[in-house]
Amino acid sequence: MFEDFEKPKVGLWDMIQGYDVLLKEKEDWLQERSGLLQERSGWQQREAQLQQEIADLKAQLQMA
């Protein structure tokens, strides 16, 4: 009954190539994530700068 089905022809080379593709995808994902984390850090620094500017302006207004 099952004699007509062929066994999958996946060899070691196919598995190695698949592994290489997965490694490349992981590397791309890590680079993208790193870029997003750096961008987030930049925004956090900008937020801190703006908060300091607001605090300075409030201080100037209280002096006036």
One Martini backbone bead per residue (centre of mass of N, CA, C, O) as a GRO file, in nm:
protein
   64
    1MET     BB    1   0.056   0.063  -0.022
    2PHE     BB    2   0.343   0.242   0.045
    3GLU     BB    3   0.539   0.193  -0.206
    4ASP     BB    4   0.476   0.466  -0.381
    5PHE     BB    5   0.626   0.621  -0.179
    6GLU     BB    6   0.857   0.859  -0.134
    7LYS     BB    7   1.130   0.953  -0.001
    8PRO     BB    8   1.280   1.197   0.122
    9LYS     BB    9   1.540   1.413  -0.032
   10VAL     BB   10   1.733   1.465   0.241
   11GLY     BB   11   2.031   1.601   0.300
   12LEU     BB   12   2.298   1.733   0.445
   13TRP     BB   13   2.321   1.976   0.253
   14ASP     BB   14   2.031   2.079   0.296
   15MET     BB   15   2.062   2.131   0.600
   16ILE     BB   16   2.296   2.332   0.583
   17GLN     BB   17   2.149   2.541   0.410
   18GLY     BB   18   1.917   2.588   0.609
   19TYR     BB   19   2.098   2.685   0.839
   20ASP     BB   20   2.218   2.928   0.688
   21VAL     BB   21   1.951   3.076   0.653
   22LEU     BB   22   1.884   3.104   0.955
   23LEU     BB   23   2.137   3.265   1.031
   24LYS     BB   24   2.080   3.506   0.848
   25GLU     BB   25   1.807   3.583   0.971
   26LYS     BB   26   1.918   3.630   1.254
   27GLU     BB   27   2.120   3.850   1.182
   28ASP     BB   28   1.913   4.048   1.067
   29TRP     BB   29   1.741   4.071   1.322
   30LEU     BB   30   1.968   4.175   1.511
   31GLN     BB   31   2.028   4.431   1.349
   32GLU     BB   32   1.749   4.553   1.367
   33ARG     BB   33   1.730   4.558   1.674
   34SER     BB   34   1.977   4.733   1.722
   35GLY     BB   35   1.868   4.978   1.570
   36LEU     BB   36   1.616   5.018   1.749
   37LEU     BB   37   1.770   5.057   2.017
   38GLN     BB   38   1.928   5.307   1.925
   39GLU     BB   39   1.685   5.479   1.860
   40ARG     BB   40   1.560   5.472   2.140
   41SER     BB   41   1.799   5.600   2.283
   42GLY     BB   42   1.783   5.867   2.131
   43TRP     BB   43   1.498   5.940   2.227
   44GLN     BB   44   1.565   5.942   2.530
   45GLN     BB   45   1.773   6.167   2.514
   46ARG     BB   46   1.582   6.378   2.395
   47GLU     BB   47   1.382   6.377   2.626
   48ALA     BB   48   1.580   6.470   2.844
   49GLN     BB   49   1.646   6.739   2.710
   50LEU     BB   50   1.357   6.853   2.709
   51GLN     BB   51   1.313   6.839   3.014
   52GLN     BB   52   1.540   7.034   3.081
   53GLU     BB   53   1.434   7.274   2.919
   54ILE     BB   54   1.170   7.299   3.076
   55ALA     BB   55   1.296   7.344   3.354
   56ASP     BB   56   1.450   7.603   3.272
   57LEU     BB   57   1.201   7.768   3.188
   58LYS     BB   58   1.055   7.756   3.459
   59ALA     BB   59   1.281   7.896   3.616
   60GLN     BB   60   1.271   8.161   3.455
   61LEU     BB   61   0.970   8.229   3.517
   62GLN     BB   62   1.009   8.249   3.830
   63MET     BB   63   1.211   8.494   3.816
   64ALA     BB   64   1.007   8.705   3.669
   0.00000   0.00000   0.00000
